[in-house]
Amino acid sequence: MNIMLWLLAGAIVGWAGARFFDLHHHRGAVVAMIIGAVGALIGGKSLAPLLSNAADIDGQFSIFAMVIAILLGTACVVASDVLSKRFDL
């Protein structure tokens, strides 16, 4: 269940970046949503357990993991847009 929430949050971050902040305007909102979802998945699955000091019960919802997923999804969307503009990808 957490994985689906992380993917959804990352997709929303990517969509908001494409819609409101004009990121990925030449590639489209779908690409931004995919990049945001992948970043959020990596953040929630890999980075959040590394930064947390409490052992979570498997399958239990964690606000901390959701925040990390949203932050890393946002960072991935912004970084991919910057790299795209810099290197004309």
C-alpha positions as CSV (number, residue, x, y, z in Angstrom):
1,M,0.0,0.0,0.0
2,N,2.8,2.4,0.8
3,I,4.4,1.9,-2.6
4,M,1.1,2.9,-4.3
5,L,0.9,6.0,-2.2
6,W,4.5,6.9,-3.0
7,L,4.0,6.5,-6.7
8,L,0.8,8.5,-6.5
9,A,2.5,11.3,-4.6
10,G,5.4,11.4,-7.0
11,A,3.0,11.5,-10.0
12,I,1.2,14.4,-8.4
13,V,4.4,16.3,-7.8
14,G,5.5,15.7,-11.4
15,W,2.1,16.8,-12.7
16,A,2.2,20.0,-10.5
17,G,5.7,20.7,-11.7
18,A,4.7,20.4,-15.3
19,R,1.4,22.3,-14.9
20,F,2.1,25.1,-12.5
21,F,5.9,25.6,-12.7
22,D,6.4,25.0,-16.4
23,L,8.9,22.2,-15.9
24,H,9.3,19.7,-18.8
25,H,7.2,21.9,-21.1
26,H,8.9,20.4,-24.2
27,R,8.5,16.8,-23.0
28,G,5.1,16.9,-21.4
29,A,3.4,16.2,-18.1
30,V,3.5,12.5,-18.5
31,V,7.3,12.4,-18.5
32,A,7.4,14.6,-15.4
33,M,4.9,12.4,-13.7
34,I,6.9,9.3,-14.4
35,I,10.1,11.0,-13.2
36,G,8.4,12.2,-10.0
37,A,6.9,8.7,-9.4
38,V,10.3,7.0,-9.8
39,G,12.0,9.5,-7.5
40,A,9.3,9.1,-4.9
41,L,9.6,5.3,-5.0
42,I,13.3,5.5,-4.5
43,G,12.9,8.0,-1.7
44,G,10.2,6.0,0.1
45,K,11.8,2.6,-0.4
46,S,15.5,3.3,-0.1
47,L,16.2,6.7,1.5
48,A,13.5,6.8,4.2
49,P,14.7,3.7,6.0
50,L,18.3,5.0,5.9
51,L,17.3,8.3,7.5
52,S,14.9,6.9,10.1
53,N,16.1,5.6,13.4
54,A,12.9,3.7,14.3
55,A,12.2,0.3,13.0
56,D,8.8,0.4,11.2
57,I,6.4,-2.5,11.1
58,D,6.3,-3.8,7.6
59,G,3.2,-2.4,5.8
60,Q,2.5,0.3,8.3
61,F,2.1,3.8,6.9
62,S,4.8,6.2,7.8
63,I,4.5,10.0,7.5
64,F,8.3,10.4,7.5
65,A,8.6,8.0,4.5
66,M,5.9,9.9,2.7
67,V,7.6,13.3,3.3
68,I,11.0,11.9,2.1
69,A,9.3,10.4,-1.0
70,I,7.7,13.7,-1.9
71,L,10.9,15.6,-1.4
72,L,13.0,13.2,-3.5
73,G,10.3,13.1,-6.2
74,T,10.4,16.9,-6.3
75,A,14.2,16.9,-6.4
76,C,14.2,14.4,-9.3
77,V,11.7,16.5,-11.3
78,V,13.6,19.7,-10.8
79,A,17.0,18.1,-11.5
80,S,15.8,16.4,-14.7
81,D,14.4,19.7,-15.9
82,V,17.7,21.5,-15.2
83,L,19.7,18.7,-16.9
84,S,17.4,18.7,-19.8
85,K,17.7,22.5,-20.3
86,R,21.5,22.4,-19.7
87,F,22.4,19.6,-22.1
88,D,19.4,19.9,-24.6
89,L,18.2,16.4,-23.9
